Amino acid sequence: MAFKYLLNELYSRDLSIKYRSAKFAKFRRGEYQSKICPYGYRKSENGRMEPDEEAAETVQLIFTLAQQGLGAKQIVKALYDRNIPTPAEYKAAHGFTGHDISRCHGIWHESTVARILADERYTGMYIIAKREVTEVGGHRARLKPEDQWVKIPDHHSAIVSKELYDQVQALRPHTKCAKKNINVYPLRSKVFCGCCRHAMSRTSNKNHAYICRHSQIDGATPCHGLRISEVELERILYNMLLVRLQTLATSENCVSTSAPEDLDQKVETCKEEKRKLYEQFVAQKINLEDYKNQKAKLDGELEQYKQTLAIVRAQITGRRDAEDQGSLLHRFQEAGCLTIELADDLIDRVDIYPDGRVEPIWR
């Protein structure tokens, strides 16, 4: 068996090497292996990547604006003023339905513009083997050092010249930030704009606030300029949660004096009496009329006992829930503010509206 495992492992390794070699050979012949091409390109009938005229003009415009010194935010504003659809909207208009475009509204993301400006494929250079899987059979991949990438020049038709690409790269900032601990705060990834449904960004200045960046480009949107202070929002949510927990913790339930064990015994007694009654009927000790009357009486008692038992059990569960709510209320009052743990336990998301409404969705 060990020898068989060794042969299978060697066969799999050899098959992997052959597959990678065949794939690289196709790339070098100009064949594009992926199903989806980068924005600005499309797949031709012979499997090669060719420029998509309409989208390629947009890519050229983005590089031209960047060459003129415009930043990503200014380029996004220029694209919106020209009514140029986003890549997802463009693909949807041409039959591709793999993206959700309900929240695009024709506004590009700054990260999309930055990604296009950094993509060397628009110069005709194709790059493969940029990532490698972290473990055999897994799907997680990590970025390899750039000197290990495989670059194939003149792989496809270029949309922008190499000179223009280099000029844009020289103008763009290329600073790398050192890895830092992720900022954690109570409402991280929980605050959304109630109008455009996009996540609201938290400002990085001293007085933190949540703003709707998506609507900054279009001044006609209802949520343009939407902003709320982080301190004010946390205070509002804290007061709402405090009232809600006080109401749940002090709610009174009418508790039955019957114990569940006694009711369980009465249910079993009724079932036993029904069984004996049926045996008497089969043995012809009582007639059909008496059997029906006595059975109907036992059925009524049995149903009444079952309903009472269900009510008592629900009341017991309610008392336990009330005790849990009381414990949570005590922990909430001790904190005195909205903490990260309480927000994760109690809040799913918060929708902010321009008229000042704050609509949380509780967990």
Secondary structure in CASP SS format (residue, H / E / C, confidence):
PFRMAT SS
TARGET T0000
AUTHOR 0000-0000-0000
METHOD secondary structure of the structure
MODEL  1
M C 1.00
A H 1.00
F H 1.00
K H 1.00
Y H 1.00
L H 1.00
L H 1.00
N H 1.00
E H 1.00
L H 1.00
Y H 1.00
S H 1.00
R H 1.00
D H 1.00
L H 1.00
S H 1.00
I H 1.00
K H 1.00
Y H 1.00
R H 1.00
S H 1.00
A H 1.00
K H 1.00
F H 1.00
A H 1.00
K H 1.00
F H 1.00
R H 1.00
R C 1.00
G C 1.00
E E 1.00
Y C 1.00
Q C 1.00
S C 1.00
K C 1.00
I C 1.00
C C 1.00
P C 1.00
Y C 1.00
G C 1.00
Y E 1.00
R E 1.00
K E 1.00
S C 1.00
E C 1.00
N C 1.00
G C 1.00
R E 1.00
M E 1.00
E E 1.00
P E 1.00
D C 1.00
E H 1.00
E H 1.00
A H 1.00
A H 1.00
E H 1.00
T H 1.00
V H 1.00
Q H 1.00
L H 1.00
I H 1.00
F H 1.00
T H 1.00
L H 1.00
A H 1.00
Q H 1.00
Q C 1.00
G C 1.00
L C 1.00
G C 1.00
A H 1.00
K H 1.00
Q H 1.00
I H 1.00
V H 1.00
K H 1.00
A H 1.00
L H 1.00
Y H 1.00
D H 1.00
R C 1.00
N C 1.00
I C 1.00
P C 1.00
T C 1.00
P H 1.00
A H 1.00
E H 1.00
Y H 1.00
K H 1.00
A H 1.00
A H 1.00
H C 1.00
G C 1.00
F C 1.00
T C 1.00
G C 1.00
H C 1.00
D C 1.00
I C 1.00
S C 1.00
R C 1.00
C C 1.00
H C 1.00
G C 1.00
I C 1.00
W C 1.00
H C 1.00
E H 1.00
S H 1.00
T H 1.00
V H 1.00
A H 1.00
R H 1.00
I H 1.00
L H 1.00
A C 1.00
D C 1.00
E H 1.00
R H 1.00
Y H 1.00
T H 1.00
G C 1.00
M C 1.00
Y E 1.00
I E 1.00
I E 1.00
A C 1.00
K C 1.00
R E 1.00
E E 1.00
V E 1.00
T C 1.00
E C 1.00
V C 1.00
G C 1.00
G C 1.00
H C 1.00
R C 1.00
A E 1.00
R E 1.00
L E 1.00
K C 1.00
P C 1.00
E H 1.00
D H 1.00
Q H 1.00
W C 1.00
V E 1.00
K E 1.00
I E 1.00
P C 1.00
D C 1.00
H C 1.00
H C 1.00
S C 1.00
A C 1.00
I C 1.00
V C 1.00
S C 1.00
K H 1.00
E H 1.00
L H 1.00
Y H 1.00
D H 1.00
Q H 1.00
V H 1.00
Q H 1.00
A H 1.00
L H 1.00
R C 1.00
P C 1.00
H C 1.00
T C 1.00
K C 1.00
C C 1.00
A C 1.00
K C 1.00
K C 1.00
N C 1.00
I C 1.00
N C 1.00
V C 1.00
Y C 1.00
P C 1.00
L C 1.00
R C 1.00
S C 1.00
K C 1.00
V E 1.00
F E 1.00
C E 1.00
G C 1.00
C C 1.00
C C 1.00
R C 1.00
H C 1.00
A E 1.00
M C 1.00
S E 1.00
R E 1.00
T C 1.00
S C 1.00
N C 1.00
K C 1.00
N C 1.00
H C 1.00
A E 1.00
Y E 1.00
I E 1.00
C C 1.00
R C 1.00
H H 1.00
S H 1.00
Q H 1.00
I C 1.00
D C 1.00
G C 1.00
A C 1.00
T C 1.00
P C 1.00
C C 1.00
H C 1.00
G C 1.00
L C 1.00
R E 1.00
I E 1.00
S E 1.00
E H 1.00
V H 1.00
E H 1.00
L H 1.00
E H 1.00
R H 1.00
I H 1.00
L H 1.00
Y H 1.00
N H 1.00
M H 1.00
L H 1.00
L H 1.00
V H 1.00
R H 1.00
L H 1.00
Q H 1.00
T H 1.00
L H 1.00
A H 1.00
T C 1.00
S C 1.00
E C 1.00
N C 1.00
C C 1.00
V C 1.00
S C 1.00
T C 1.00
S C 1.00
A C 1.00
P H 1.00
E H 1.00
D H 1.00
L H 1.00
D H 1.00
Q H 1.00
K H 1.00
V H 1.00
E H 1.00
T H 1.00
C H 1.00
K H 1.00
E H 1.00
E H 1.00
K H 1.00
R H 1.00
K H 1.00
L H 1.00
Y H 1.00
E H 1.00
Q H 1.00
F H 1.00
V H 1.00
A C 1.00
Q C 1.00
K C 1.00
I C 1.00
N C 1.00
L H 1.00
E H 1.00
D H 1.00
Y H 1.00
K H 1.00
N H 1.00
Q H 1.00
K H 1.00
A H 1.00
K H 1.00
L H 1.00
D H 1.00
G H 1.00
E H 1.00
L H 1.00
E H 1.00
Q H 1.00
Y H 1.00
K H 1.00
Q H 1.00
T H 1.00
L H 1.00
A H 1.00
I H 1.00
V H 1.00
R H 1.00
A H 1.00
Q H 1.00
I H 1.00
T H 1.00
G H 1.00
R H 1.00
R H 1.00
D H 1.00
A H 1.00
E H 1.00
D H 1.00
Q H 1.00
G H 1.00
S H 1.00
L H 1.00
L H 1.00
H H 1.00
R H 1.00
F H 1.00
Q H 1.00
E H 1.00
A H 1.00
G C 1.00
C C 1.00
L C 1.00
T C 1.00
I H 1.00
E H 1.00
L H 1.00
A H 1.00
D H 1.00
D H 1.00
L H 1.00
I E 1.00
D E 1.00
R E 1.00
V E 1.00
D E 1.00
I E 1.00
Y C 1.00
P C 1.00
D C 1.00
G C 1.00
R C 1.00
V E 1.00
E E 1.00
P E 1.00
I E 1.00
W E 1.00
R C 1.00
END
